[in-house]
Amino acid sequence: MKKSVFILEDRSILYINGKDCKDFLQNLISNDINKVTDQISCFASLLSPQGKFLFEFIIVKHKSGYFIDCEKSQSKEIFKQLNLYKIRSKIEILNLSNEFVVACLEYEKYLSMKNAKDIRGYTFRYREDPIILDPRNEKLGARLIINLEKLYLSLKKLDLKNDKIENYYSKSHKLGIVPKDLNKLQNKLFGIECNYEELNGIDFKKGCYIGQENTARIKLKNKLSKRLLPIEVIDGSISEGDKVINNNVEIGKILINGKYPFALIKFLDKNFVKDHIYKSKNGLFKILIPNWLHLSL
């Protein structure tokens, strides 16, 4: 039984409450808010009118409203964007980041808990606080959203020991799910190119939302030719904006550099070769394909 817990200090919690909060979110997000109940949470994104990536988050039902679990570096912008769309909606948007924290439990630990179910997004309460099996991929474990004052007592009762957040980042990167630096993706690719369909972040059956038209067109006309994929640096370093080239043909671009890099890749191009070692100005790297992403190459 793994006892590690990761305190995700780089996450923020917003709270949307009020009579119109459900309809308000339904008109904005890429997923269907009707899926979200006391027992199910969802992953969703907020796109530009053109369907480009802006923000992503996990939505959790809490009392009469919804928690928005988002990257801290994006939280102020999300808060501002939601308020721009608020207009006459009868809602309240609060930033509770100073009160609540997100802690991540290992998948095996989650499954050992009394009320757990092995269903992505499944949510139950532990001492009134929601525990959510990650709706993107169960291997990322479960998230406990809890008041900071209660955190360490709950971790003690659950027999959990604090682990380095870098270990969580590394696991997420190996799974092919961006762990941080989401701001580097803004307006640089379509939401559907972030693999949101496979990560349960898009509902193609719901009604209109911001960016829906281009998202649906790319899907229905089979126009998806680029995807966000993780990079494994073998030697040296890579830089944001580096071109990915093979046979003198550009097949992609590095969008996120650093320890957990990602690139937007033309995965259908004949010059994209799985397991090939690519060369940048200052390093050598591979493009990885997550096992949950079933590409016809």
C-alpha positions, 0 to 999 in steps of 0.5 A: 500500500502506497502511503505517499501524499502530494500537497499540490501547493501550485493549485488554487480553488475557486468557488462558484455559487448562486442560482444561475451557476449551473447554467453559467458554467454550461454555457462556457465549458467544454464538458457537460456540467450536468454530469457533475453531481455529489458522486461525479466530478469532471475535467473541463476547459475554457476555450477562446471563441476560436476553440484555442486553449485558454484554461483547464480545471477539475469541477467538483460539486460542493454544497450548492455550488462548484469547486474549480480546481485549477493551476495557481498560475492560471487562477487569477486569469480564470477568476477575471475571465469568469467575472467578465462572462458573469454579466447579469447572472445570479452567481458569486465567484470566490477565490478560496485559495487561502482556505483550501488546498489540494492533496493527491493520494496514490491510486492504490491508497484510494482503492483501499478506502471504504467508499471508493469506486474505480470510476474516473471522476468518482467522488465521495466525502471523507469527513465532509471533504471531497475525494475525487478519482482523477477524471483524466486518468486514474493513474494520477490518483485521487484528489482531496480538496480540504480546508487547510486547517484540517489537512494535517489531521486528516492526513494523519488519520489516513496514514499518509506521508508527505512526498515531494511534489516533483514526484507527482509532476514526473508521474503526470509527465510520464503519463502524458498529462501536462502537470504545470506551466499551462500558461505556455499553451494559451492560444497556441493550439486548439483545445482538442489538440490537447487530447481532451477527448481522450482525457474526458474533457470534451462532450460532443453531445452537449449544446453550445459553449465558447469555442464549440464550433471549431472544436466540433468541426475538427472532430466531425471532419476528421481534421485533427492532425496535431497533438500535444505530446510529452518529450523525453530529453536524452541529452543537452536541453531544449528551448520553448519554441524550438522546431521539431524537424526530421528529413528537413521537414518541420513536424512540430514545435516545443511549447513547454520546456524545462523538466516536464516538456511537451511539444505540438506534433503533426502526428500524421506526417510521414516524417514523424517517426515513433522512437526516433531521436530528434535533434534541437539546437542544444539537445537530443530528445524523443517524442513519447506517445502515452499508452492511453492515446491510441494513434493510427501511425 
